[in-house]
Amino acid sequence: MIEHTIEIIIIDDSNREECVAGCGEDWSSPETLTSARQRIKDRFDDKIQLQYLDLSKAASDSDVLEWNEVINSKNLPLPLLAINGQPRISGLFDIRQLLDTIEVEIETGEEL
């Protein structure tokens, strides 16, 4: 069976206002990303690649421009979780939801 790599991108804007009640994860935090990457590796081995894209820091990047267009055209709240280029969760989410979404992607994406 061929193992496919799944590309996960968390798209956020570190300049947006944070929830004062501490809602969701701070995806701009290196500690949060390190923890998420480790939990992904523990659960799925090396099939998953996690990237973080901060819309406020790379305005000239073509990926940023493309994602800004998608976010604005569909009026999607941030943060946005994209799997293999497709939006999956829009709005606040935590590491557990991230892992569950990856699990669903793996289960529905497997070829028999």
C-alpha positions in Angstrom: 0.0 0.0 0.0 1.4 3.4 -1.0 1.6 6.0 1.8 0.5 9.4 0.8 1.8 12.6 2.4 -1.0 14.9 3.6 -0.2 18.6 3.6 -1.8 20.6 6.4 -1.7 24.4 6.4 -2.9 26.5 9.3 -3.6 30.0 7.9 -3.9 32.8 10.3 -3.2 36.5 10.8 -1.2 37.2 13.9 -2.4 40.8 13.8 -6.1 39.9 14.3 -7.6 40.5 17.7 -7.4 37.5 20.1 -10.4 36.2 22.0 -10.1 37.7 25.5 -11.4 34.5 27.0 -8.5 32.5 25.6 -10.5 30.7 22.9 -8.8 28.2 20.7 -5.1 27.8 20.1 -2.5 30.5 19.5 -1.3 29.1 16.2 1.3 31.9 15.8 3.1 30.5 18.9 6.1 28.3 18.1 5.3 26.2 21.2 1.8 25.5 19.9 3.1 24.5 16.5 5.8 22.3 18.0 3.3 20.6 20.1 0.9 20.1 17.2 3.7 18.7 15.0 4.7 16.3 17.7 1.2 15.0 18.3 0.7 14.6 14.6 3.9 12.6 14.3 3.0 10.5 17.3 -0.3 9.6 15.9 0.3 9.5 12.1 4.1 9.0 11.8 5.7 11.0 9.0 2.8 11.1 6.5 1.7 14.6 7.6 3.4 17.9 6.9 2.2 20.8 9.0 2.8 24.4 7.8 1.8 27.7 9.3 1.0 30.6 7.1 0.8 34.1 8.7 -1.2 36.4 6.4 0.2 39.5 8.1 3.9 38.7 7.4 4.2 37.5 3.8 2.0 39.9 1.8 4.0 39.3 -1.4 4.0 35.5 -1.2 1.8 33.9 -4.0 0.4 31.4 -1.4 -0.7 34.3 0.8 -2.3 36.1 -2.2 -4.2 32.9 -3.2 -5.4 32.2 0.3 -6.5 35.8 0.9 -8.6 35.5 -2.2 -10.3 32.3 -1.0 -10.8 33.7 2.5 -12.3 36.9 1.2 -14.5 35.4 -1.5 -16.0 32.8 0.9 -15.9 35.2 3.9 -14.1 32.6 6.0 -13.1 33.4 9.6 -9.5 32.8 10.7 -7.8 30.7 11.7 -8.3 28.4 8.7 -7.3 24.7 8.5 -6.6 23.5 5.0 -5.8 19.9 4.1 -4.3 19.3 0.7 -5.3 22.7 -0.4 -9.0 22.4 0.7 -10.5 24.4 3.6 -11.6 22.1 6.3 -12.1 24.1 9.5 -12.7 27.9 9.5 -12.7 29.6 12.8 -11.3 28.7 16.2 -10.1 25.1 16.6 -7.7 23.2 18.8 -5.2 20.4 18.4 -7.8 17.7 19.1 -10.0 19.0 16.3 -6.9 19.2 14.0 -6.1 15.6 14.7 -9.7 14.4 14.2 -9.9 16.2 10.9 -6.6 14.6 9.7 -8.0 11.2 10.8 -11.2 11.8 8.7 -9.1 12.9 5.7 -7.0 9.7 5.9 -10.1 7.5 6.3 -12.0 9.1 3.4 -8.9 9.5 1.2 -7.7 5.9 1.2 -8.1 3.9 -2.0 -9.2 0.3 -1.7 
